Amino acid sequence: MASLPPRKGSTPSKGARQSSLSSLEVLLQLGFSQNRAEKALAATGDRGVQLASDWLLAHVNDPHIDAAEPRDFYLYLCPTGALLQQLTHFRRRALAQCGRNGAHALLPHVTLAAPFKVPHHLVTAAAEALDQVVACHLAQLPDRWPLERYVSQNYMGLFLNDGQADVLKKMTAQLARELGRHNVQLEPQTKSLHLTMAYQFPAAHFAQLEELSKAVDPEASSVWELRLYSRDPRLHGREVHRVLYAPPPSGVCRTQVHRVLYAHVPRESDELELVVGDYVYVSRDSVQSSPDGWVAATSWLTGQSGHLPLNYIQPTAESDSWTLHRAVPLSVTALAEEGDRPAHASSQERLRQSLSSLGSQSSLQEGAAAADRPRSVYDNVLVTDDPPARPAAPAGGGGAPAVRPAPAAEPAGPRQLWVARHGERVDFTYGQWIPFCFDETGKYVQKDLNMPVTLQARPDGPKGFAKDSPITQVGRVQARLTGEAMKRHNVKIHHVFCSPSLRCAETAYFILAGLGLQQQLPPSDCVCLTVSDCLWPGLGLQQQLPPSDCVCLTVSDCLWPGLGLQQQLPLRMEPGLFEWLVWYADGLPSFLSPEELRSWGFNVDTAYRPLVSVHELRERSESCEQYYARSHFVTQGVLRSTGSGNVLLVGHAATLDCCTRQQTGHQARSAAELRSFLGKIPYCSIVAMEERSGGHWHLKEAPFPPLTHSHNQRFDISILK
């Protein structure tokens, strides 16, 4: 058959034409008005049609949806790295020991300009102008940004020197000229540039705050970022959350931002529906003068207003509810490392998940976990100043607010987070095992008793196991023994999050098996059960086994419900718990999707929306500091999204350190330090953190001993011949 000759000037396909449309054009084609479409793109940081349309769906009953008032914009210089960690630690300690002061209202920053307005249709142009300005000043950017500490009786901060300030002021002035061409008025900061650590605090707290501030090193390493934020124009006034101990001056807005702690279904027509993790705008006056514990508020998530129980919400930093439009590193090295990465990443992933939970008619309890989404790890790490709080449950009766729906039973002691490494890997035990165990048709054959009895077929065939190895039978025993030890010592687990690696999913399953929280096994697979797990006569085992013995059974041998193996605790697959990306320079594994894992028999929560997506991992390279930041980001996100109860994270060797080190107040390790101690974390190692007063977390030694066993070499019968 003759081949077709090439065409010249062929007509683009429909799909090609569609992909060339802008997000605004697609929204207009979907039937949204121009004003609503532009407003949605501005509110979501212009991060695509899906997120904007979700926002429009959530705001369908917003009485201000058609208001054309532009958003309030802020231009900040923000620290990252070690300096940000120290500042965050200082703020938390200051909050715990001295209460809130004016600096807790916003994330750590240097103000470069007064707040300014940008019409919705010019938001993208403003963000692009910022990129261009930074590019023009690259040669003038200093390698280091040393700061000078300043302390007085009513203010503590870090000041930039005149040379640094001049560069930043020139950049801001040029940005003002660029925006002026679009009739956007930006007023650059003319005073000394500084980062505020604490202010507007009682004089009695000065000595304590001064001592705490000494832990912040002005010369700590940091890559500074120029960030462009915006906020809902309904949150008027620059002094939100600032005046804490005296009446605010005339004309200052008295609005506060609060975070929703508990879900609430309205019982009266004037009540506001609450989704865990949403933000609400509340009048300070109504908070102070409420006669019955109910206040009027406006939802950040939906734009609707109504009354809510005051003890269902908690004050938080105003900047938590802002939209990040750009984060440009002011470092030639950092900019070079960015490569081809888009100028802004998905900083509103939290918004996407919150909106998705509102798009269905599922219960608030089902959408609660997805609603509480921290910002993207790569856009804005550690911007929240307040530690996760666990306030007392609302009281009921009389005119008090509605009683919160009862959660799952929790332990009486402090909250705990457990972090475990996966069990023994097949590939590290047997080396090149895939050609040894799979025939030319792709059929798996067990070649050693320590190998899995069966393996289900992967969509990408046996090669998919090369970077995504299962665990051995010994690995299963390791995990089960760990779970049994936790159960004997009354360790309760209420939430499980897992790296997307198959070995981690299997390990999590067998730990839960040992805990008695076991979900269904993959068909035709097997598990070792002790006598105490079941009634042997019901299994057809007439002989009597010693209480400590066990037997290996397939699913077909027994009815799982009869064994009490109910599907109590689903696994939530979290790509943010995966290993350091530097070890996968040639590409990430082809992870099994949550749906595929569920088809294999694992009880996976397919509705869970991860804090860090697999796509985000595939699109980036990663330094050691960024790996620690990603892990810490996931730890914080998991603790906030679950709200209460003990959490189990199942990951890799480094996970034990990376998910606990910064949460317990320590700095991230260097790459050399990380590599040096990984070999000291054997399979199924487990560590716990415990929350103490003031929201501080401390490492806690497990109440049971570690797991140790000898190496067992492969037997070869030829030695007997």
N, C-alpha and C positions, 0 to 999 in steps of 0.2 A: 504494500500500500504506500502510495506516495506521501511524503511529509508535507505539511502545510508551509507555504512560504511566509516569511515574516511580513507583518503589516506595518506600514508607515503612517504615523499620525492617527493611531487607533483611538477610538473614543473611550475615555475613562469609564470604568465600570461604575455601577451605582454605589458600590461599597467605597470605592476610591473617592467619589464625589462627596459621599457622606463624611468620610474621615477628614476631609479638608475643611469642614464647617467648624466655626468657633463654638465654644460652649454656649455663648449667648444666642447664636443662630439656631443651635439645636433646641434650646429652651423655647425660643419663639416658635419654632416649628411644632413643638409639643403643645402649643396653645397658651402659654403663659404670656402675660402682658410684658411690655418692655421694662416698665418700672419694677415689677415684681422679679423679673429675671435678673436684672442688674443688681437689685437689692440682695437677692439670694446669693449671687456670686460674690458680692462684697462681704456678706456676713460669713461666708464659708472660706474666704481667702482665695477665691477663684481656683478651686481644686477639682473642677470637673462637673459634668452634668449630673451624675448620680447624686453627689453630695448636695448640690444646689436644689435638685428636685426633691430630695428627702427633706431639706429645710423648708421648702415651700409647702410640702404636704403637712409637716408638723405645725406650720404657722397658718394653716388654712382658716383657723378661727381667731387669729390675732387681729384685734380691732385696728391695729396700726400697720397692717400689712401693706396698705397702699400709700402710707405716708412717705413723702419724698425727702424727709430730713436726712442730710448726710451723716455718716458715722464720724465719731470723734477719733482722731489719729494721734499716735504718740511715736516719737523717734527717740529710741534709747540705745545707749551703749551698755552691753551686758557682759559680765564675765562668765567664763566656763572653767572647767578643770579644777585644779587644786584650790584656787582662790574661791570659787563658787562653793565648793564643799565646805571650806572653813567658814564662809559667811553663813551658809545654811545651818551649820552646826551651832554657830553663835546665836542665830535667831531662835533656834529651837530651845537652846538653854535659857536665853533671855525670856522667852515666852513662858517656860516652865517655872522659872525662879522669880520673875518680876512681872509677869503678865504682859499683855499687848502694849506696844507703843506705836508711834506713828509710822515707823519703818515697816511694820508688819502689813501695811495696807497693800504694798506692791512688791514685786520681785526685786532682787538686788539690781540696781541700774544706775547709770549716769544720764541725766536728762539733757538732751542736746537741743531741744526746741520746745516752745510752748505748744500745748495741744492745738490741733488745727483740724479743719473740716475738709473732707474730700468727697465730692459727689460720687454717687455709686458708679456712674459710667466712667469715672476717671481713676478708679482704684488700681486697675492693672497698670495704667500709665504711670501712676505714682510709684509703684513698686519697681517698675522697669527703670525709672529715672534714678532710683536709689542704686541699682546695679551699675548704671553708667557712671554715676558720680564716684563710687568706690573704685571702679576700674581706672578712672582718670587720676586718682591719687595713690595708686599702688606704690609708686616709687618713693613717696613721702612717708609711707607707713613705717613706724619704728618696729624693731624686732622685739623690744620689751617695753612694757608700760608700767614702770615703777610708780608706786603711789606713796603719798605722805599721810601719815595718821594725824588726825586732829580730834581733840577731845576737849569739851567744855562742860559746864554744869547742866546744859540742856541740849547738847548735840554731840554725836560721835560719828565720824565719817572718814573717808579716804579721799584725798584730793589728787588730781592729776597735775603734773607740773606745767608750766606755761608753754613749753615747746609742744608737748602732746596736745594741750588744749587748743593751741593755734591751728594745728593740722585738722582737728575735728571741727573747729569753728569754720575753717575754710570749706570743708566738705559740706557742712550744713548750709553755709551761705550759697554755695553753688547749687545745692538741692533746692533751696528757696527760689533761686532764679529759674531753675528748670520747671518747678511747679508753677511759678508765676506766669509762665507762658500758657498754662491751662486755667489761669485765673484762680489758682489755689494759693491762699496766703499762708506762708509758713514764717514764723518769727524765731530766728535762731537765738540760742541762749548766749547772753553777753557776759554773765557773771562767771565766777570760778566754777570749773567743772568738778563735780564731786560725786561720790557714791555714799549715800546715807546708810549708816549701820543702825543708829537708834536716835530718836528725838521725841520730844513731847512726852517725857516720862517724869514721874514724880521725883523730886530732889532726893528723897530717901533711897531711891534705887540707883543713884549715880555711882557710888563706890562699887556695888556689885556688878553693874553693867561694865564699868571701866575694867574691872578684873577679868570679866569674861571676854572683853574685846581684845585682850592681850594674846588670845589664842589665834587671832587672825593676823597672818603675816602679810604685810603690804607688798612684799616682793614674791609672793607665792606665784607659781606658774599659772598662766591663764592665756587662752586665745580669746580675745575680745570680739564680740559680734555686734554689728550694727543691725538693730532690729526695728521693724516697722509693725506696730500693733494698732488695732482699732477696737472700739467697743460700741455697744448699743447706745444710740443717742438718748435713750430713755434714762440711762444712768448718768444724769447730768451732774456737773460740778467737779472741780478738781480736788476737793478736799474730802472725798469719800473715805471714811475709816480713819481720818487723820486726828480729829479732835476727840480725845478719850477722857480727859480729866477736867475739861472746862467747856462751857457753852460755846458753840461755834460762832464765828463772826457773822454779821448780817449778810444775807445773800448766799451763804454757803449751803450746798445741798446736804441734806441729812439722810441720804440713801445709803444703805449698806448692802453688801453682797453676802448671801448666806448659801451654804451647801446643804442639799437635802440628804438627810441621814436615813429616813424611813419612808416607805411608800405609803400613800394614803389615797383611798378611793372616796370621792365626795359623797356625802350623805345628804347634803343640802345644795340647792341650786347656786348658792354664792360661795361654795368652797372650791378650792383649787386642787386639781389632781396632782399628786406628787410622784415623781419617779426618782429612785435612789441615784444620786450623783448629779442631778440637775442643780442649777444655781437659780436663786430667786433674789429679786430686788425688793428690799423691805425698808420702809421708812423708819429711821431711828426713833422718831417721836412715837410711832405706833408700838415699837418694841418696848419703850420705856413706860408707856401709859396704858398698855393692854390690861383690861380689868378681868379677863377670863382666860388668858393664855392663848388667844387666837389673834392673828394679825393679818392685815391685807398685804398681798405681795404679788409680784409679776414674775412669771416663769421665763428664764433665759431660753429654755428649750422650745417652748411653744408660743411665747409672747402673750399668753392669756393671764388674766388677773383673777384673784379671788382670795378667800380667807384660808389660812392654814394654821395648824397647831404649832406654836412657837417652839415647843420642845422636840419637834421633828427636824429642826434645822440648826445649823451651827455657823457662826461667823467665819469667813475665810478671806483671803486676800482678794481685793477687787480684780487684780490682773488675772486671777484664775479663770475669769469669764471672758477674757479678751480673745480676739482672733489675731494670730500671728501671720503676717503677710510676707515678710522677708526676714531672713537671718543670714547676714553676709559676714563671714569672718574677716577681721582686719589684720590679716597676716598673709604675706606672700606665700609662705610655706603651706599654710592651711588652704589657701585658695587653689594652690597647685594640686593639693591632694584631693580637692573636690572633683577634679577631672570633668567628666561630662555629666555629672549629677545635676539635675534641675536646680534652678536657683532657690526653690523652696520645696520642701518635702511635705508629707501629709500631716501637718500639725493639727488638723481638725479630725483626726481619725476617731477621737472620742465623740465628736459631734455626729459623725456618720453612724456610729453604732447606736447612739442614743436615739437618733431619728428613726433608725431601722426598727428599734424596739417599739416605737410608737406607731409604725406603719401597719401593724397587725392588731388583732383583737385579743392577743394573748394576755395573760394576767400580768399584773405589775411585778409579781414575784419573779416571773420568767424573764422579764425585761430588765430587772434591777441590775443584774451583773453587767449586762451590755451597756447600761446607761452611764456607768461611772467609768469614763475613759480618760485617762491622763493624756496629755499632749503627746505627739509623736516623739519617740526617744531621741531622734536626730535633730528635731527642731528646737526643743525647749526642755532640756533635762533639768530636773531639780528646781522648777520654778515655784513649787508650792512651799510656803514657809512653815505651815503648821504641821506637826506630826499627826498621824492618824489618831483620831479621838474615838473614845467609846463612851459616850454619855449614857447616863441612866435612862432606862426606858421610860416613856411618857406615862404619867399616872392617869388613871381613869376615874370615873365617878363624878357626880355633881356636874358642875359647869366646866370641868377640866376637858382638855383635848381628848380626842378619840384614842382608845388604847391601841397601840401598835400591834399588828398581827404577830402572833407568837412565832419566833424562829425555831429552828431545830435546837434541841437541847444542847447546851454548851457546858463545858466543865466549870466548876466553881472557881478554879484558880485563874491566874493570868493567861492571856492569849499567847499561843505558841505558833511558831512557823518552823516546820521540819524540812530539811533539805537532804536529799539522798542521791547518791551516785547509782547508776544502773548496775546490773549484775554482769557476770562474766560474759564476754563477747565471743561469738563463734570465730570471727576472723582473727582476733588476736590470739586465740587458742590454737587454731589450725593453719593459719597462714592462708595460702591460696586454696581455699576449700571449695570454691564454686565449681571449677573444672572437675574436682574430685567427687563431688556429690550430685552433679546434674549431668544427665546423659545428653545426647545430641538432640533429643526432642524436647529438652527442658524439664524433664521429669526428675524430681528430687528423690534421692535414696539415702537413708541414714547410714553413714559409714562408721559411726562410732556411737557408743551408748550415751556419750555426753552431748551428742548433737540432738537437735529437735527431732522428734519422731516423724513429724510431717511438717511441710511448709506449703502454704497456699501460694498459688500463682500470682505474680505481680503483673500489673499492666505493662511494665517495661521488661518483663522476663527476668531470668536469674541474675542478669547483670545489675539489676536494681539493688541486689543485696550487697554489692561490692562496697558501697559507701553507706549502706543502711542495714547493718548486720543484725540478726536476731541474737538472743542470748542462749547460752548453753543450758543443759539440764542442771548443771551445777549452779549456773546463774539463777535459775528458777528457785532452787533450794535456798540459795543465799537470800533472795528477796523474801521468800516465805518465812524463813527463820527470823528475819528482821521484823516482819509484820507480827509474827507470833510473840516476839519479845516485847514489842510495843503494846500488844494486847494484854500480856501478863502484867505489865507495869501501868495499866490503865491509861495509856495514851489514847486520846480521842482525836480523830481526824474528821473534819467537816467539809473540806474542799480539797480537791486534788488537781494540780496543774502539772503538765508533762511536756518535756521537749518532744518535738515531732519525730524524733528518731524511734524506729521500731523497738530497739533495745530498751528504751526508756518506757514506752507504752507497756511492754511485757513486764518489766520490773515493777511498774506501778500496779499492774494487775495482781502480781503475786504478793506484793506487800499487802494489798487490800485483802487478798485471800487469807494471809496470816492474821489479819486484823478481824476477820469475819465479815468483811464488807466486800464480798467477792461478786463480780458480775459474771455473766455467762462466758464460758471458754469458747475459743474458736472450734467449730465442728471438727471432729476426728482428732483433736488434740487431747492431751492428757495432763493430769495434775496429781501430785502425791497428796493423799489424804491421811490424816491420823485417825485412830479409832474414835477419838472424841468428836470428829467432824460429822459422823453419821451413825445410823443404826446398821450394823453389819448384816443382820439377817435380811433386812430390806434390800441389801445389795447382792443377796445370794451367796454370801460368804459364811458358810456354816461353821467353819473352824473358828476357834477363839484365838485372837491375836493379843499379844501383850499390849497394854495401854500405850506404850511408847512406839510401837511398830506402825508402819504405814504401808500402803499399797498403791500402785499406780493404776488409775482408772481412766478410761475414755468417757466422753460425754454419753455415749450410747449405753454405758454400763449402769447408769442410774438416772433418776429424775432429779435435776438440780433443785427445784423448789422443795423436794423432800429432804434435801440436805440443808435447807435454810440458807441457801446462797442467793438471796434476793439481790436484785440490781439496785443497790441503795445509793451508791456514790459514783457518779459518772466522771470520766476523765475529761479534762479540758486541755486540748492540745495547744501549747503556747510556743510558737517559733522563737520568741524572744529568749527562751531558755536554752537554745541550741549553743553549740560550742563556739569558741573564738574563730572568726571567719578566716583568719590568717592561715589556719590549717587546711583550708579548702580553696586554695588559690586557683585550682583547676575546675572549680565549680561545686556547688552544693549537691547533696544527695537529692534524688528524686523521691521526696517524702511521700508516703501514702497519705491521702487526704483523710480528714475525719470520717467522711462517708465510706471510704474504702476500709478503714480500720473497723468501722462499725459492721461492715459486711463480713469482716473476718471474725466477728463475734465479740469484739471489745465494746464495752458500754461507754461510748464516746458521746459527749455532748456536742452534737453537730450544729446547734444554734449558737454556740459560744463564738464570739468575735475576738480574735487575739489582740493583744496590746501591740505586738509587732508582727507584721505579716511576713510570710515567706517571700513575697515580692520585695519587701523592703530589704531583706537580707541579701537577696540575689543582686540587688542594684548597688551594693556598697562594698568597698573595702573597709577595713576596720583596724584602728590602732588598739593597743592594749587598754589604754585609758577609755576608749570608746566602748570596748567590750565590757569593762567594769560598769561604765555608765548605763549601757543597755541592760545589764543584769540588775543593777540597782533600780532602774526605771521599772522593770518588770516586777521586782519585789514590792515596790511602793504601789504600783498599780493593782497588783493582786490583793494586797492588804486593804486598799481602799475599796476596791470593787466588791470584795466579799463582806466587808463591814464588820463581821464578827466571826467567831469560831476559829478553830485551829486549821492550819493550812499545811499541806504536804506538796513540796516541789520535787519532782524527779527529773534529774538532768545528768550532768557529766561530772568528771572529777573537779574541774575548775568551778563548777556551779556552787559547790559548798563554800568556796571563799568569795566568789564574785557576787553572790546573792545575799551575803551576810556582812561583808566587811564594811561597806559604807553605811549600811543600815545600823550598825553598832558603833558608828562614829569614827571609823578609821579611814585613812586615805587608801586609794587604789594602789595595788602593787605595781611595780615596773614589770616589763615583759620578762626580764631575766629572773626576777623573783618568782613570778608566776610559774615559769618553766621549771625552776629548781625544786619546787615542792609538790608538783603534780604527781610524781612517782610515789609520794608518801600517802596518797589517798587511794586505797585499794577498792575493789568492787564492793558495792553495797555499803560503803561508808555512809554514815548518817550523822547529822548535827542538828541541833535545835537552837532557835532564838526565842527569848521570852520577853514579852512586853512588861515594863515596870511603870511606876508612877511617872507622870509627865510625858508619857508617850515614848520613853526611851527603851531601846531594845538591847539585850545583852545575850551573849552566847551562853548556852546552857549545856552541860555535859549530859549525854543520854543516861537514863537511869539503868541501863542494861549494858553489859560488856560488848566490846567489838567482836567481829567475826573473823576468825583466822583458820586457815587450813593449808595443808602442805600441797606441793606440786606432785601430781601423779602422772608419770610418763606413760606413753602408749605401750601396751603389751604386744609383743611379737612372738608368736608361737615357734618361730624358727630357732629361737635360742634353746629350745628343748630337744631339737632334732640332732 
